[in-house]
Amino acid sequence: MLQLRKQKRESSLKKTLRLTAIIVLIAVGLNAQGVRPPRQQPPAFFWIGIQAGRLGQEMAYAEFNLSAQLGRTGYGTVYYLGGSVPFGSGDQLNEYGFMIGPCSRTRGAFAGTAIGIGIMNGWIGPYSDVTAVGIPLKLEGAVIVGGFMALNLQIRAFVWKRTYSGISLGLQFGKLR
């Protein structure tokens, strides 16, 4: 009887050792996959922009925008643009909308292109009191002067029945670096 108890204890001990060995092997195997450090999120950049430029042959305009770059290669812009013929009673327009697109940023520069949806209203050439939905396009580059300011150049267009385009210079303020 004593021998039987001793055999049961040895059998129980062997089972426990086997189970422990299996658990250790599984744990070692899982750890062999390596624990990956948490993925570092790219920094987010936010800025406001003030642009002044020229549309077409005669029209001057000013643009105000709020932009954000939340990932490494994409950004978005919400904007308002107002333009008119200086010192005259010619064309006049208001445009607002949003754009998204790819971008690239280094420590001292930013470049991007964007496309979106916009609404334009105003008086353009033979069209009087027009309201239209169109596609705004933008190509921009900026030289980051300090951590919170940049000089910006934009080439932009608004595509609808009568497409117009322009170029502007401006300043950006915000988290740029």
Order of alpha helices (4+ residues) and beta strands (2+ residues): alpha-beta-beta-beta-beta-beta-beta-beta-beta
